[in-house]
Amino acid sequence: MSYRAVTVSTTPTIIASYNPRRISLTILNYSSTTVFISINPTNIISEGFPIDPGVVITLAREDGDNPEYAFYAQTISGYAELRIQEGVI
């Protein structure tokens, strides 16, 4: 598994590139602001999935999710730090 920190701002930021070998993707919002994620780099705020401060989400292939997709993140204002964990085969 790989672990890393990613800083996100009001500009769409790729937090995980497409990887067909990825079987899980865990994202922790390690900040005090809500972060929005999406597989589409446009309209992230209006159409993306919100992750509140301190919340962890996991996307797993075994649950029917598509963690292999590329994921983007953005904040409404300021900066946020995400912690990313990827499981690959």
C-alpha positions as CSV (number, residue, x, y, z in Angstrom):
1,M,0.0,0.0,0.0
2,S,1.1,3.5,-0.6
3,Y,0.4,6.5,1.6
4,R,0.8,10.2,0.8
5,A,-0.5,13.7,1.7
6,V,-2.1,16.0,-0.9
7,T,-2.8,19.6,-0.5
8,V,-6.1,20.8,-2.2
9,S,-7.3,24.3,-2.9
10,T,-9.9,26.1,-4.9
11,T,-8.3,24.8,-8.1
12,P,-9.2,21.2,-9.1
13,T,-6.3,19.0,-8.1
14,I,-5.8,15.4,-9.1
15,I,-5.5,13.3,-5.9
16,A,-5.2,9.8,-7.6
17,S,-4.3,9.1,-11.2
18,Y,-6.1,6.3,-13.1
19,N,-4.6,3.0,-12.1
20,P,-6.2,-0.3,-13.3
21,R,-4.3,-2.2,-10.6
22,R,-5.8,-0.1,-7.7
23,I,-8.3,-2.2,-5.7
24,S,-9.0,0.3,-2.9
25,L,-8.7,4.1,-2.3
26,T,-9.0,5.6,1.1
27,I,-9.2,9.4,1.6
28,L,-9.0,11.1,4.9
29,N,-9.9,14.8,5.1
30,Y,-7.1,15.9,7.5
31,S,-8.2,19.6,7.6
32,S,-10.9,21.9,9.0
33,T,-12.7,22.5,5.7
34,T,-15.0,20.4,3.5
35,V,-13.4,18.9,0.4
36,F,-15.3,17.8,-2.7
37,I,-14.1,14.9,-4.8
38,S,-15.1,13.7,-8.3
39,I,-14.0,11.7,-11.2
40,N,-14.8,14.7,-13.4
41,P,-12.4,17.7,-13.0
42,T,-15.2,20.1,-13.9
43,N,-18.1,21.1,-11.6
44,I,-16.4,19.4,-8.6
45,I,-18.1,21.7,-6.1
46,S,-21.6,21.5,-7.6
47,E,-21.6,17.8,-8.5
48,G,-18.8,16.2,-6.4
49,F,-19.0,14.2,-3.2
50,P,-18.4,16.3,-0.1
51,I,-16.0,15.0,2.6
52,D,-16.3,16.8,5.9
53,P,-13.3,17.6,8.1
54,G,-12.0,14.4,9.9
55,V,-14.1,12.1,7.7
56,V,-12.6,9.0,6.0
57,I,-14.0,7.3,2.9
58,T,-12.9,4.1,1.3
59,L,-13.7,3.0,-2.2
60,A,-13.2,-0.7,-2.7
61,R,-13.5,-2.8,-5.8
62,E,-14.9,-5.7,-3.8
63,D,-17.8,-3.4,-2.8
64,G,-18.6,-2.6,-6.4
65,D,-16.8,0.8,-6.4
66,N,-14.4,1.9,-9.1
67,P,-11.3,2.9,-7.1
68,E,-9.2,2.6,-10.3
69,Y,-10.6,5.9,-11.8
70,A,-8.7,9.2,-11.6
71,F,-10.0,11.3,-8.7
72,Y,-10.0,15.1,-8.4
73,A,-10.6,17.3,-5.3
74,Q,-11.3,20.9,-4.6
75,T,-12.3,23.3,-1.8
76,I,-14.7,26.1,-1.8
77,S,-12.1,28.4,-0.1
78,G,-8.7,28.0,1.4
79,Y,-6.6,24.9,1.5
80,A,-7.2,21.4,2.8
81,E,-4.9,18.5,3.4
82,L,-5.9,15.0,2.4
83,R,-4.3,11.7,3.4
84,I,-4.5,9.1,0.6
85,Q,-4.0,5.4,0.9
86,E,-4.0,3.1,-2.2
87,G,-4.3,-0.6,-2.3
88,V,-3.0,-2.2,-5.5
89,I,-2.6,-5.7,-6.8
